[in-house]
Amino acid sequence: MRNILMMWAVFAAALSLWGNVGVFRGGGQTPVLEKSAEVQMVEEEVVMRPRRGDFPVDDSLRNLDRMDFSCRFLLRNLADKPVKLSVGFPVSAEGVSSPVSGKAALKRFRFVARTKDRTFPVRFVPHDKKRKFSNIFLWEMSFAPKEEVTLFVTYTMEGYRGLAVTLKGQKFENRPYLDRYGEICMLAVGQFQTYVTGTGSCWAGKIEKAVFRYYPFAFEAYLKKRGSSEESAGARKRRMEDIKKHPDDYSRRLGSQKRFFRVWTPAPDEWKLVPGKKRNEESYLELVRTPFTPAPGDKISIGYVFPLLPENIEDFEAWCRARKKSLGIMNKIPFTPALRRELADIILESCGIETGNPAVREYLKEQVWYPVKNPPPIDKAYKEYLQKLPRP
């Protein structure tokens, strides 16, 4: 999986998607988000269903996992007079998605805005005047005095995938253990979907109730089976041949990593499980806010990270050789038996196996996966091998 080392830029530019219906003014290609004094968003309900991409999800980034969004907004005209608004839905933040034409956008995002009685003709603009939002769908809505209108919006979005880190906050700065372990311990494949709620602040008053429902179980079962990517038999064969030619190059051993951890905002324990008869298909997690007053930048972020840690004995030895080589180049820290022991304990801890090694405590506290609540499986022979490494 050599392509994985080229994905950092994709990930770094793709952590913010925008959702939530808003009020816009201005015509042509330069609409501007504004605040309405007459129309209130009374309720907001967002249902998110992740799914596999339309084609195999590999490291080419030509196809990505998707999320289907189904949104319901209850809008109320507070005025004693008719009100007409230009309403818009910015699908992504500027700089995230490449510009597309209107017809291509409708096909790409499968965007529909409607009430129970009509489907709105939408126009597409690539960005707003201030270039804060991109891929905006716009339409006109009219309200009779004191009228309530239920607006439905559906669309689908590709997720974003690339190199991530397993550190909380996703940043390397000011990490005292970085020289000792290096980025080799903290790199991961990350994939993220985000629904930003901040544009909901442009409506009059507060949102009285907001409900977010996420259906993770069938998708996560698929991820457990697939790993970080779908590696074809041919690709795996070529990778195995490449490993034989370059046994000390750990990057060539990175295939479809199986372990993944949830990286969510809000955190997973803030969501309430609502069980269904069929767990994978019908059960969901729910987040309710009453009232809900979103601030600019507020978001629901759903992410999964696959740590690039070795998953067998041979890979562990190649991983250690890679770290020894990088330390030799930097000429700062010797690769000692104690350091080798620490690397082994980091892997054991990532699988929920406590080691009691005080040297890795600071590192563990800053990992998104620690403490491990749902330990991933580890091969018995691999576990015993790591545990039997001598302790200084």
N, C-alpha and C positions, 0 to 999 in steps of 0.2 A: 504494500500500500504506500508506494513512494509519493503518490499524489497528495497524501495527507499533509505533508510538510509544506504544501503550497496553498493551504486553505485558510491560513490565519487572517489574511486580508479580507477574505469573504466574511468570516465570522465577525471581525472587528467592525465592519461597516453595516452589520445587519442585526443589531440587537433591538431596534425600535420599529415596530409596526404601529400604524395608527388605525383606530376604529372609532366608533361612536358617531352618531349623526350630529351635525352642527348646522348653524345658521350662517349663510354667506351673503355678501353683497358684492356688487360689481359685475360687469359683464365680460364678454370676450374670454380671453385666456388668463385673466388676472383677477380671480375672485379673492375676497378678503373675508376671513372669519370675523364675525361680529357677535355682539350679545343682544339677544332679544329681550325687550321689556314686556312683551305681550303674551308670548307663548311659553308655557312651562312644560318641561319633560317630567311627567308625574311618575312614571314607572319605566324601568329598563330591565329587559330580560335577555340574556345572551346565552345561547347553547353552543358549545364547542365540541365538535366530534373530530378527533384526529384520525388519519387513515394513511395507508401506504400510498406512495406516489403511483401515478398511472403506469409507470414502467419501472423496471428494477432500479432500486436506489443504490448506486455504486459511488465510487470516488471521483467520477468524472464531473459530478455536480450538474449533469444534464437533466437530471430528474430528482425531485425532492419529495419527502413526505408532505402531505397536505393537511389542512384543517378546514372543515366545513363549518361555517358560522351561520346560525339562524337567530336573528335578533327581533325583538318586539319592543316598540316604544309607544307608550301612551302619552300623547301630546294634548295639552289643554289650552285653549284660547282664554286668557284671563280678562280680555277686553270686552266691552259692550258694543263693539263694532267689528265688522269683518276684517280679517288680517290675511295678507298674502306674503309668503316668505319664499326665498330661494334657499332650499335645503340641500346640504351636501354631505357626502360620506367620503372622507379621505382614507384610502385603503392603506397607504404606506407613507413613511417619512421620506423626505427628499434625500436622495443619495442612496436609498436602499434598493429601489427597483429601477431598472432601466426604462426609459420612456417608451411608451407604446401608443399606437393610434387608438381611436375610439372603438372601432370594430374589433381590433385585436384585444383591447382591454375587456370588452364585454365577454369575449370568448375565454380569455385567460382567467378572469376572476368570476365569471358566471354570475354577474351582479344583477340582482332584481330588487326593486323597491316598489311596494304596493300597499294598498289597503285591502279590506275584504271586498271592495266593490270595483277597484281599478288598479291597473299596473301603470306606474308612471313612466313616461318616456324620459330617459336620462341622457344627459350629454356628458362627455368626458373631457377633462382638462388635465394636462400633465402635472401642473403645480399651481399653487396660489401665488399671489403677488409677492409675498415676502419669502417665498420658497421654503416655507416651513413644512408644508404638506405636499405630497405628490400622489398621482393617480386618484384624482377626485372625481366622483360621480355627482352630478348636480341635477336637481329637478325642482319644479315649482309646486307649492302646496298652498291651498286656500282653506281658511277656517271661518265658519259662521260665528257670530257672537256667542261666547261661552261654550263653543263646541269642543268636544273631545274626539280625537281621531287616533285610531290605533294604526301605527305604521309598522310594516314588516319589511325587514331587509335580510336578504340571504346572499352569501358569496362564499367563495373558496379561495384559500391562500396557500401558496407553497411555503413550506417552512424554510428556515435558514440554517445552513450547516457548514461547519468549518472547524478549524482548530480552536480549542478553548483551553482554559486552565481549571484545575479543580480547587483553586483558592477562592474563598469567600470574597466577593467584590471583584473577582476576575482580574486582579492586578498583581504584578510582581514586585512593585516598589516596597522598600523598607521591610524586606523579609530577612531576618537575621540568619536563617538556615539556607539561604539560596546558594551561597558559595559551596556549602557542604553537599547538598543534594542536587542542586542545579535544576533546570527546567525539566530534566528527564523524569523526575518524580511527579511533576504537576501538569504535564500536558494531557489533553483529552480531546476526543471528538465531541463537539457540542452541536445540538440542534434545538432550535427555539421557535416558538410561536408566541406572539404578543398581541393582546387587545388593549389598546390604550384608551382609557376612559376620560382623559382630561378634556376632550372637546365637549363633553357633556356639561361643562361649566358655563357654556355660552347661553343656556336657556334661562328663562326667568325663574327665580326662586330656587328651591332645592328639589332634587330628585327624591321623592318620598320613599321609593323602594327600588333597590337594584338587586337583581338575582343573576348569578353567574353559575352555569352548570357545565361541568366538564366530564366527558365519558372516556376515561383513560384505559379501562381494563383490557378491552380487546386489542387496542393498539400496543399496550405494554407487553401483552402476551406475544404479539408479533415481534416486538423489539427483542424480547428474550430469545426468540428462536432465530431471528435474523442477525442480531448483533449490530455493530455500528454501520455496516453496509452489507449489501447483497453481493457476495463474492461468488462468481460463477466457478464451475469446475475447472474451466480453462485458465481463469485468472489465478486460482489457487495453485494449479500445477506450475504455472510460470513463476509464481512467488516462491514455491518450494525449491525450484531449480535455482532461482536467484539467491536464496539463502545458502544453498550449498556452495555457490561461487563466492559468497561474501559472508562467511559465518560470523564475523565480528561486527557487522553493520546491523545494529538493532533496528534501525528504521525500516529495513527490508523485511523484518519479521512482523510488522504491523499489518494484521489482516482484519478480519471482522471481530473486533473486541466484543465480548459478550456481556461484561458487567456494565451496568449503567445505574446512575443515581438521579433522582429528581432534583432539579434546581428551579424552584417555583417562587414567584412573588404574587400574592402572599404565600407563606410557607405551607407545605402540604398539611401540617397538623391544624391549620386554620380552616380547612375545608371539612364539611360534614358529609359522611357517607350516607347516601340514600339507596338502600338495597333494592334490586329488582329480582324478578323470578329467575332470569338468566343473568348471572353476575357479569359476564364479559360484555353482553350486548345491552342490558337494560339498567344495570347499576350505574350510578354516577356520583360525583362529588359536587357539593353545592356551597356557594359562598353568598351570604345574604347581608345586605347593608340597608338599614332603615333608621334615619334617612341616609341618603348618600350625597355627599358634597364633594365631587371630584375636583382636584386641583390640576393645573397644567402639568403634564408629565406623569400623572397617575396611570398605572397600567396593571393589567393581569398578564403575567409572564409565565409561560409553561416551557420548561427546558429540560433536556436530558443530556447528561455528560457521560461519555464512555472513557474512563481513565485508560491511558496507554501504558498500563503496568503489565509486566510479564505474567503469563498465565500458565506457564509450565517450567520445568527445570532448565531445559535448554535455553529458553528465552531469558530466564533469570540470569544465567551465566553470561549470555551475550549482553544483557543489560548492564551487568557489573563491569564487563570489559569496556563497554562504551563509556561508562562513568570514569573508570580508571584512566582511559585515554584522554578524556576531556580535562580531567584534573591535571594530567601530566602536561597538557598544552598550556593550561592556565598557570601551572607551577605554584599553586597556592596551598593546597591541602593534599597530603598523601592519602592514597587509597589503602586504608588500614583494615585489619580484621574487624575493628569496632565499627567502621563505616559500613562494611559489608553486612554486619549484623543489623545495623540500623535500617538499611535498605530492605532486608528480609522482614524486619518487624513492621515496616510501613505496609508491605504487601499483606502480611497477616492481619494487621489492624484493619485494612480496607475490606477484609473478609469477615470482620466482626470477631476476630480472635485476639483477645487481650494479651499483650506481651509484657507489660509492666516496665518497659524500657523508658527511663526518664529522659533519655536523649532525644526522643521523638515526640515528646509531649507538646512542645510549642508548635511543631509542624502539624500535628494532628488537630489541634484546636482550630486551625484555620482552613481545614479541608471541608468542602461542601458535603462530603459524605460521612463526616464524623460528628457524633457517634453513629455507627452503622445500626440502623433500626431493623432492616431486613437483609441479613447477611447473604451475599451471593455464594453459590457453591464453589468449593475449591477441591481440586483433585487430592485424594488422600495421600498419595505418594509425594506430591508437591508440598503439601502442608507439612508432612513429617520431615522432608528434606530441609525446609526452611527452619523448622523448629530445632533441628539437630545441629545447625551451624553453631560453632563454638562462641561462647560469650566471653569477652575479655575479662 
